[in-house]
Amino acid sequence: MSHDDPEAAGQQLYELLAKDRELTEFLHEVASTSAGQIGRHGRTGCGVILTRGRRNTVVGYSDPDARRMDEIQAGFDDGPCLTAQRTETISHVVDVLHETRWPAYMSEVRAFGIRSILGVPLVLGDAGAAAMNFYSTEADSFTTADIEDARRFSRIASQALTVAARIARTQEAAEHRRRAMASRTPIDVAVGIVMAQNRCSQEAAFEILQTASSHRNVKLRDLATELVASIGQPVPVAAFEE
């Protein structure tokens, strides 16, 4: 068994994070790097499950088999990875053939030839909850040294993933604001048109549009766009700084 220095691996993760990649691409790199750290090189697969709200999502994987195993686990909402995540303790399956926990999931895993599993929690604070799953086709593949390496490496991976998750959350919030502003622009113009046509207040004009939207069963933004176009004006577009 040959492991890289966990500190060097941690530096590699931060270098990947600094490359301004998409969160999904970064997490695939995390899974691939993690697979090279734990167990036998070339024989260990790794998947990363992230939970935000009540949704379990397979967000990173080192290979298609690891992805499939994590997707099945997420579907059952039960298994060593999710247990590790929820209890913040390592879940170790020495031999799938003799494991009695998570029976439904284990039945599926056996069909794919997996023999041992290691679920390792990642602590993300307010950025969500996550865990890594390591898979091997050999029974008793993960030694005491592997488990300790996984524990140390998970602390490094948790820090990198926390930063990545927060960056992604900030980007998502910015995109939601952008879309909201883009939607508001034609509505604001339509309110102005109704104010001019009916000589009413802004509040009254907005209520008129809402009532018409409800009666016609048309989205408010679509109704506003239609009204703006009806007077021969182009649909306004919000300008955003890049």
C-alpha positions in Angstrom: 0.0 0.0 0.0 1.5 3.3 -1.1 -0.1 6.6 0.0 0.7 10.1 -0.9 1.4 12.6 1.9 -2.0 13.9 3.1 -0.6 17.4 3.4 0.6 17.3 -0.2 -2.8 16.0 -1.3 -4.4 18.8 0.6 -2.3 21.3 -1.2 -3.4 19.7 -4.4 -7.0 20.2 -3.5 -6.5 23.9 -2.8 -4.7 24.3 -6.0 -7.7 22.8 -7.8 -10.0 25.1 -5.9 -7.9 28.1 -6.9 -8.4 27.3 -10.6 -11.9 28.7 -10.6 -13.5 25.6 -11.9 -17.2 24.7 -11.7 -18.1 23.0 -8.4 -19.0 19.7 -10.1 -15.7 19.5 -11.8 -13.9 20.3 -8.6 -15.8 17.6 -6.8 -14.8 15.0 -9.4 -11.2 16.0 -8.8 -11.7 15.6 -5.0 -13.1 12.1 -5.5 -10.3 11.1 -7.8 -7.7 12.5 -5.5 -9.3 10.8 -2.5 -9.4 7.4 -4.3 -5.7 7.7 -4.8 -5.2 8.3 -1.1 -7.1 5.4 0.5 -6.7 1.7 -0.1 -4.9 0.2 -3.0 -4.1 2.5 -5.9 -6.1 1.7 -9.0 -8.5 -0.5 -7.0 -10.4 2.0 -5.0 -13.3 4.0 -6.2 -14.7 7.1 -4.4 -17.9 9.0 -4.6 -19.0 12.2 -2.8 -22.6 12.8 -1.6 -23.7 16.3 -0.7 -26.9 17.0 1.2 -28.5 20.4 1.0 -32.0 20.9 2.4 -33.4 17.4 2.2 -31.9 16.3 -1.1 -29.1 13.9 -1.4 -27.0 14.5 -4.5 -24.0 12.6 -5.9 -21.8 15.5 -6.7 -18.4 13.9 -7.3 -17.0 10.5 -8.3 -13.7 9.0 -9.4 -15.3 6.5 -11.9 -18.7 5.4 -13.2 -19.0 2.4 -10.8 -18.5 4.7 -7.7 -21.1 7.0 -9.2 -23.6 4.2 -9.6 -23.1 2.9 -6.0 -23.6 6.4 -4.6 -26.7 7.0 -6.8 -28.2 3.7 -5.5 -27.4 4.8 -1.9 -29.0 8.2 -2.4 -32.1 6.5 -3.8 -32.5 4.4 -0.7 -31.6 7.3 1.5 -29.6 4.9 3.5 -26.2 3.3 3.5 -22.7 3.7 5.0 -22.0 7.0 3.4 -25.2 8.6 4.5 -24.8 7.1 8.0 -21.3 8.5 8.2 -22.6 11.9 7.2 -25.5 11.9 9.7 -23.5 10.6 12.6 -20.2 12.3 11.7 -18.4 9.0 12.3 -16.7 6.6 9.9 -18.8 3.6 8.7 -16.7 0.5 7.8 -18.0 -2.5 5.9 -15.4 -5.2 6.1 -17.2 -7.6 3.8 -20.4 -6.8 2.0 -21.3 -10.5 1.9 -21.6 -10.7 5.7 -22.9 -7.2 6.4 -26.3 -7.0 8.0 -26.8 -3.3 8.2 -28.6 -1.5 5.3 -30.0 -4.7 3.9 -31.7 -3.2 0.8 -28.6 -1.3 -0.2 -26.2 -4.2 0.5 -28.3 -6.4 -1.8 -27.7 -4.0 -4.7 -24.0 -3.6 -3.9 -23.4 -7.3 -3.9 -24.7 -7.5 -7.4 -22.0 -5.2 -8.6 -19.2 -7.1 -7.1 -18.3 -4.6 -4.3 -16.8 -6.4 -1.3 -15.7 -3.6 1.2 -16.8 0.0 1.8 -15.6 2.9 3.9 -17.9 5.8 4.5 -16.1 9.0 5.8 -18.0 12.1 6.9 -17.1 15.6 5.7 -17.9 18.4 8.1 -19.1 21.5 6.2 -20.8 23.6 8.8 -23.5 25.8 7.3 -22.4 24.9 3.8 -24.3 21.6 3.9 -23.5 18.0 4.9 -21.4 15.6 2.9 -19.5 12.3 3.0 -17.1 10.3 0.9 -17.6 6.6 0.1 -14.7 4.4 -0.8 -15.4 1.2 -2.6 -13.3 -1.9 -3.2 -13.9 -5.2 -5.0 -11.7 -6.9 -2.4 -13.0 -8.0 1.1 -11.3 -6.3 4.1 -9.6 -3.9 1.7 -9.3 -1.0 4.2 -6.8 -1.4 6.9 -6.5 0.4 10.2 -3.9 2.7 8.6 -6.3 3.4 5.7 -9.0 4.4 8.1 -6.7 6.8 9.9 -5.5 8.2 6.6 -9.1 8.7 5.6 -9.8 10.5 8.9 -6.9 12.9 8.4 -7.6 13.4 4.7 -11.3 14.1 5.4 -10.4 17.1 7.5 -8.4 18.6 4.6 -11.1 17.7 2.1 -13.8 19.2 4.4 -12.1 22.6 4.4 -11.7 22.6 0.7 -15.2 21.5 0.0 -16.6 24.0 2.5 -15.0 26.8 0.5 -16.2 25.4 -2.8 -19.8 24.9 -1.5 -19.9 28.5 -0.2 -18.6 29.9 -3.5 -21.2 27.9 -5.4 -24.0 29.1 -3.0 -22.9 32.7 -3.5 -22.9 32.2 -7.3 -26.4 30.6 -7.2 -27.7 33.5 -5.1 -26.3 36.0 -7.6 -27.9 34.1 -10.5 -31.3 34.1 -8.8 -31.0 37.8 -8.2 -30.1 38.3 -11.8 -33.1 36.3 -13.0 -35.4 38.1 -10.6 -34.2 41.5 -11.9 -34.5 40.4 -15.5 -38.1 39.3 -14.8 -38.9 42.5 -13.0 -37.8 44.8 -15.8 -40.8 44.2 -18.2 -43.2 44.2 -15.2 -41.9 47.6 -14.1 -42.4 49.0 -17.6 -45.9 47.5 -17.8 -46.8 49.1 -14.5 -45.7 52.5 -15.9 -47.9 52.0 -18.9 -50.9 51.1 -16.8 -50.3 54.1 -14.6 -50.3 56.4 -17.6 -53.4 54.8 -19.2 -55.5 54.7 -16.0 -53.9 57.7 -14.2 -53.5 55.7 -11.1 -50.9 55.0 -8.5 -48.1 52.5 -8.9 -49.7 50.2 -6.3 -53.1 50.3 -8.1 -51.4 49.7 -11.5 -49.7 46.6 -10.1 -52.9 45.3 -8.7 -54.6 45.7 -12.1 -51.8 43.7 -13.7 -52.1 41.0 -11.0 -55.8 40.7 -11.5 -55.5 40.4 -15.3 -52.8 37.8 -14.9 -55.0 35.8 -12.6 -58.1 36.1 -14.8 -56.3 35.1 -17.9 -54.2 32.4 -16.2 -51.1 34.0 -17.6 -47.8 34.6 -15.8 -47.4 38.2 -14.7 -44.1 38.6 -16.6 -45.6 37.2 -19.8 -48.6 39.5 -19.5 -46.3 42.5 -18.9 -44.2 41.5 -21.9 -47.3 41.3 -24.0 -48.5 44.7 -22.9 -45.2 46.3 -23.6 -45.1 44.8 -27.1 -48.7 45.8 -27.8 -47.8 49.5 -27.8 -44.9 48.9 -30.2 -42.1 48.9 -27.7 -39.2 46.4 -27.6 -39.1 44.2 -24.5 -36.7 45.8 -22.0 -33.7 43.9 -21.0 -31.9 44.5 -17.7 -28.2 45.3 -18.0 -25.7 43.6 -15.7 -22.1 44.1 -15.1 -19.9 41.0 -15.7 
